[in-house]
Amino acid sequence: MELPIFYDEAEEWKNALLLYDSALKEINTKIEIMNNEFKLTHQYNPIEHVVSRLKSPESIAKKIRHNKKELTVENIVKYVNDVAGVRIICSFTSDIYRIADLIAKQSDVKVLKVKDYITCPKENGYSSYHMIVSVPIYLSNNVIETKVEIQIRTIAMDFWASLEHKIYYKFEGNAPERIRKELRECSEIVSYLDHKMLSLNEEIKSFSHDREAEYKDILSE
Ligand code: 0O2
């Protein structure tokens, strides 16, 4: 990833990128292990899929400008929390909190900031759980804590966010009020759908438990 603005900081930027890339690998491995353990112990897979990315140079520059800072490696590391980003897509809202909790409990993960846009959605309807964490990256002669933004959301929330993102760029942040209103309505439908799917799943789970108990009783008779 090239950031051509840094002629005299090219080496520093390469080092920073090595750290961000390594931090993504660390977090992805943790998530994979977590999901495999779940599958093994609960015969259940809470994670639908995971995507990770390094933020684009344009997007980094935009955020630095937004923060009214000079575009230097030091400022990026200090002020841009999501150069390394991981997005975890789950089936149910309850999975989101379970996964967030498991990540936060890992002894080498430091939670620096949490934004719960599920409990408090943004005004446009955006809903998702965000954590800024740091993980230690072991280099040959030192250890560097490196930040990663983790976004956790349901499939329905992700569907909404990707369409909203497209609309945002299409209208350069100034979508007509009618479209914004419809997006807000869609976000309410998303929240309703997530709620319904969760209670349906709870019902199915309790039904299976009852049936299992019934079979056990029949077998023991
Ligand atoms: P991209 O393209 O994903 O990189 P902070 O992290 O606290 O310093 P920031 O960055 O405002 O401040 O944090 P926030 O609110 O947690 O948002 C970070 C990211 O969440 C955004 O990154 C988006 O990916 C996503 N996000 C936040 N609000 C919205 C929204 O209204 N709609 C959609 N679709 N996504 C949102 P970037 O840098 O905007 O973009």
Boltz pocket constraint, residues with backbone or C-beta under 6 A from the ligand:
constraints:
  - pocket:
      binder: B
      contacts: [[A, 55], [A, 59], [A, 63], [A, 79], [A, 81], [A, 82], [A, 115], [A, 122], [A, 124], [A, 126], [A, 130], [A, 160], [A, 161], [A, 162], [A, 164], [A, 165]]
      max_distance: 6.0
